[in-house]
Amino acid sequence: MGGCSTGGAKRRNFKDAGRVCPIDYRLDSDLFRAEPAFSCDTLYVVGGLYGNPFALDALDDLIASEDGDVRAVLNGDVHWFDKTAENFEAIEQHAARYMPLAGNVEAELRRETDIGVGCGCSYPDCTSDADVSRSNRIHKMLSTALFSHPELRELLQGRPVALTASVGSCVVGVTHGDEKLIGGWDCSRESLQDPLRQEELSHWMRETGIDVFATTHTCSPAAMMLADGAVINNGAAGLPNFSGQDFGIVTRISTTPAKEALFGIERKGVHIEAVPLRYDQAAYVEWFDALWTPASPAAISYRDRIVGGPNDYIEDALLGGFSPRAAFREEAVRPRVRATAGDVELALARLMYFEDMLEAEHLRTEPHPTTLQANVGKLCNLACVHCHVEAGPNRTELMSRECMAAILSVMETRGIETLDITGGAPEMNPDFEWFIDEAVRRVGHVMVRSNLVVLLEPKYEHLIDRYADLGIEVVASLPNVNAAQVEKQRGAHAFSGSLEVLRRLNAKGYGNGGGLVLDLVFNPQWPVLPPRQDELEQAYKRRLSEDFGIVFDNLFAVANNPIGRYGAHLLATDRLDDYLELLMDAFNPDACGDMMCRHQVSVGYDGRIYDCDFNQAVGLVQKREGRDLTIFDYAADDDLALERAIAFGNHCYACAAGFGSSCGGTLVQQ
């Protein structure tokens, strides 16, 4: 009943009340394998009414406007602000017209003895202690009011916690929290951003035959299309869910489209949509204010949201596949300020200096680098929002053949073992083929970082054969194994195009352990850290093999760096500070010794020397005698030392957060 989508807060205590789910909240998976309880043309899933009587009136009107067989399931937390026994009874009598399920509020209200879990919300750490404490008091007031009315508590006994229903050709699973717990948070927006959670939920939907999974509980709407079905969390029916709006949201699943919808998707001929529940806002505010004084826990936690909505926008809820409907397309977008590289630089400069976190031995490179990474240009067929080098179709910066020749000369004379070629889309450099031919002949181990879809273009598709002939290690970006998430990040058809190129690479012998190495790269779509690389690799291999017959060798999990286009996007959408806080909180000193800057040389398209590709993006060039150091300096002077003091910036926190991150993936082995 208070999510984490609008900013985090640190916990300062570890009390159980409001933070944990009791053992009897566990859901038997067979609940969702049961035969559907009913079939209908239109199903409304109405979660989080929170005791708003006017929302129930609006639901009556909404259902009355429908044709065909219409059902409504109230999937938990029907009560919350009602506070008194009289209000509770009135809500119960009204709710009895529909099919109420028990949420955590009802599960705790119906107990005869308090077991110490407070409201039962099981709030995550990102919800502040103050919010949790107030929620426990809101629940306690209603519980106390019902204590002397056992006949009212009796109304909640035996109330089911989950059901399945059939709508058209889809089986719909409905519960309050997630598929595991009544008060679970694994269908929150934050949890659904985790690719391991996406895979877990998708696998569960495949196993149970659920096509649509409808939940609520977290008070923040979220909707996502997975490989095996759609998940939709309506947020709250009895509260505004987005900035400036004064209505609740319910989930509508139907064989026909809604007359009015905020966002939705169609699956198997069934429309899965979030629709507004337009209750009498003025009457609701008057009713609320009569029950809750300005200093009450409910007013402190919720009144601002009731009046003006949270600092949240429709686009924040759409995690892939779902799209805003026409009437709400304009207000779906979070207002953006224009953010420049200078603005991002200033935001980073406010942090504690990264190098002050390091031990002395980590401030310099290793004496003999093993890898030279060459960025051969910023020209790219894509313009991804997460791109730290701001590559795109209109960029003109390209490395010359002269610079490439200098790189190869330095690698030969210095014994650098691996050439790592990146971009942009490196294939689009006109001298790229010459470079890889010469590199294989003169250096040996060559890696090329590809976005895959560029290899579908007629001008470049022959490079798949060339890579195989030369034994090039292909490092391919694939940010998810679900089509909706890849296309949200990269555009329409990016997923199917990537799969087609992977199949062609497999056909040439890549990825099957036979010597032609195919690596995939994951980077988060949202401002979060990557999950465990080994677990994510197994999830990728399972999904790609089982569903598409595709194999690969290694997965590299890479954190997004808050610079370039990505940093500006975070700043423009008011998310940069939260992400920087996350990176600093997750600082891992064990990652510092293996950061990629310590064992590689990075060369920009114009030959200038950097410590890494991220430093290239922010212009942290290495210096020699007051001028920029270049690869030509090394080519002309065999005695010029490759060992150097590393140029750090506060963007480096991204490389040392969590398990650590580099172009080769995780730094700290789990």
Protein Blocks (a to p, Z undefined) as FASTA:
>chain_A
ZZfknopaddfbfcfghpaccfklpccfklmmpccfbdcfbdcddehklopaklmmmmmm
mmmmpgcjdddddeejkbfklopaklmmmmmmmmmmmccdddfklmmmmpmbdehlanon
opafklcfklmmmmmmmmmmmmmmmmmmmklmmmmgopafbdcddehjbccdddfklmmb
mkbcklgfklmmpmklmmmmmmmmmmnopabdcdehnopacddddfkbccddehiakbcf
behiacdcdddddfbdcfbdfbdcdeehiacddddddddfklmmmmmmmmmcfkbmklmm
mmmmmmnopaddfklmmgghpacdfklmmmmpccdddddfklmmmmmmmpccfklmpcfk
lmpccfbdcbdcddfbjbdfbdcfklmnlpafkbcbdcdfklmmmmmmmmmmnopabdcd
dedjfklpmklmmmmmmmmmmnopacdddehlmmmpmklmmmmmmmmmnopacddddfbf
bfklmmmmnoghklmmmmmmmmmmmmnoganlnopacddddddfbdcddddfklmmmmmm
mmmmmmnopacfbdcddddddehjllmmmmmnopmmmmmmmmmmmocfklmmmgfklmcc
cddfkopacfbfklmmnopacdeehiacdfklmmmmmklcfbdcddddfklmmmmgcjbp
afklpfbdZZ
